[in-house]
Amino acid sequence: MVKHNTEQFFIKIGEKIAKVRKESGLSQEKLASLLSIRQPVLASYEIGRRRIPLPLIIKIAEILNIFVDDLLPLPEEKKRKGPKPKIDRDLEKVKLFPEDQQKAILNLIETLSKSNQKSS
């Protein structure tokens, strides 16, 4: 019984890592590279074949710009309230864009902000 629960625990973590990784637009290869591990190792974590070490879970959360408990299969009432909004994760991705694209996005945000302030 305990073994089954432990296996399910790591399967759920792997599923969450894969989901957030995909939402962030990262391939397994890219995330594995950022973690300094091989892609097949990451794949085995994502399907729950291997138990992922806690320090790696922490590093994944940092890279994906989420809270560690977003990756843990905790009951909803045990989770912290107010998950990091998607916009915050998306803005972190913008930092990886070339400078000219970053400036274009910033200009767009400023234009929309000014337009919104005028209509308020």
C-alpha positions in Angstrom: 0.0 0.0 0.0 2.8 2.5 0.9 4.7 1.6 -2.2 1.7 2.3 -4.4 1.1 5.7 -2.8 4.8 6.6 -3.2 4.7 5.6 -6.9 1.6 7.7 -7.4 3.2 10.6 -5.6 6.1 10.7 -8.1 3.8 10.1 -11.1 1.7 13.1 -10.1 4.8 15.3 -9.7 6.1 14.2 -13.1 2.7 15.0 -14.7 2.7 18.4 -13.1 6.3 19.1 -14.3 5.4 18.1 -17.8 2.3 20.2 -17.8 4.0 23.4 -16.6 7.0 22.8 -18.8 4.7 22.6 -21.9 2.7 25.6 -20.8 6.0 27.5 -20.5 7.0 26.5 -24.1 10.0 24.5 -23.0 11.0 21.2 -24.6 12.3 18.3 -22.5 15.7 18.9 -24.1 15.8 22.6 -23.1 14.6 22.0 -19.5 17.0 19.1 -19.2 19.8 21.3 -20.4 18.9 24.0 -17.9 18.9 21.4 -15.1 22.2 19.9 -16.3 20.7 16.5 -16.8 20.0 14.4 -19.9 16.7 14.5 -21.6 15.9 10.7 -21.0 16.4 11.3 -17.3 13.9 14.2 -17.3 11.5 12.0 -19.4 11.7 9.3 -16.7 10.9 11.8 -14.0 7.9 13.2 -16.0 6.4 9.7 -16.3 7.2 8.8 -12.7 9.6 6.0 -13.6 12.3 7.6 -11.4 12.0 9.4 -8.1 13.0 13.0 -8.6 15.2 14.4 -5.8 13.9 17.3 -3.8 16.8 19.7 -4.8 15.9 19.1 -8.5 12.2 19.8 -7.8 13.3 23.1 -6.3 15.4 23.9 -9.3 12.6 23.0 -11.7 10.2 25.3 -9.8 12.8 28.2 -10.0 13.3 27.6 -13.8 9.5 27.4 -14.5 8.9 30.4 -12.2 6.4 28.6 -10.0 6.2 27.7 -6.4 7.5 24.3 -5.3 4.1 23.3 -3.9 2.6 23.8 -7.4 4.4 20.6 -8.3 3.4 18.6 -5.3 0.3 16.5 -5.2 -1.2 18.2 -2.1 -4.8 18.4 -1.2 -6.2 21.8 -2.3 -6.9 22.8 1.3 -3.2 22.3 2.1 -1.9 24.4 -0.8 -0.9 28.1 -0.3 -3.4 30.5 -1.7 -2.7 32.7 -4.7 -0.6 30.8 -7.2 1.8 32.8 -9.3 -0.2 34.3 -12.1 0.4 33.1 -15.7 1.3 36.7 -16.6 4.3 36.6 -14.2 5.5 33.4 -15.8 5.0 34.8 -19.3 7.0 38.0 -18.4 9.8 35.8 -17.2 9.9 34.2 -20.6 10.2 37.6 -22.2 13.6 38.1 -20.5 14.9 35.3 -22.8 13.9 37.2 -26.0 16.3 39.3 -28.0 16.5 42.9 -26.8 14.6 44.3 -29.8 11.7 42.0 -29.2 11.7 42.9 -25.5 11.5 46.6 -26.4 8.6 45.9 -28.7 6.7 44.0 -26.0 7.4 46.7 -23.5 6.1 49.4 -26.0 3.0 47.3 -26.5 2.4 47.0 -22.8 2.9 50.7 -22.3 0.6 51.6 -25.1 -2.1 49.3 -23.8 -1.7 50.6 -20.3 -2.0 54.2 -21.5 -5.1 53.4 -23.6 -6.6 51.6 -20.6 -6.0 54.6 -18.3 -7.6 57.0 -20.7 -10.8 54.8 -21.0 -11.1 54.6 -17.2 
